Amino acid sequence: MRLAPVIPVIVIDRVEDAVPMAEALVAGGLSVLEVTLRTPAALDAIAAMKTVRGAVVGAGTVLNAQMLKAAIDAGSEFIVSPGLTASLGEAAVASGIPFLPGVANASDIMAGLDLGLSRFKFFPAATSGGIPALKALAGPFGGIRFCPTGGITPATAPEWLALDPVLCVGGSWVVPPGPLDPVRIEALAREASALSGH
């Protein structure tokens, strides 16, 4: 979470796009890559991206212990989930892999604390009350740090990054949908890597 201000949230349809996409992101200064498990190509894309020097590749949209195992088997170096269940949380903690579960309220955070977690994805950030909600949630939980994701844009990212409990944000804008354009991705990554709030 401290390696770059933005973690690109990647939906990839073609395995052959994985390496050039990762190379463009890393060249632009974003080394932590979250590949969402929303497409059939995702697991193979994780394995391919891991071959890119400097890339730290993890899996997103991990919903259960079976997906967790598949993501780890594909070489994922971290796991991101939109939510937190006891079964997924226990399996992730037992695996020892860095785990960033999604939370949207105090009960979610307390469930994570019970598992020994202190880093969370605030999701969906923009529609879960935005910055005022995160500030209010951070109050009772002093040592907790967040990666807000969902509805964050290049324009709003600096406001989120300015919050003390926020270490980074998740952003899908860095890898726009459509045909792969490594030059554009590298330019968007360079802009994103220059964002800061603190």
ZIHU-V233234 format. One line per field, one symbol per residue. psi: psi as a letter, one per 20 degrees, with the letter a starting at -180 (. if undefined). burial: + if it has 24 or more other ideal C-beta (glycine too) atoms within 12 Angstrom, else -. A space follows every 50 residues. Layout:
BEGIN
psi = ???
burial = ???
END
This chain:
BEGIN
psi = iihqhpopopophphiigghgggggghijoiopooqliqhigghhghghi ippipoprprkoirhghgghgghijpirppqiaoqgggggggghhjqppn qpqirhggghgghhijqjpqpoqpghikibghgggghhgimgjqqqnpqo jprhhighggiipgiphrqppiihnqraqpnhggggghggghiiqrh.
burial = +--+++++++++--+-+++++++++++++++++++++---++++++++++ -+--+++++++++++-++-+++-+++++++++++---++-+++---++++ ++++---++-+++-+-++++++++++-+--+-++--++--+--+++++++ ++++-++++++-+-+++++++++++----+-+--+++++-+++-+---
END
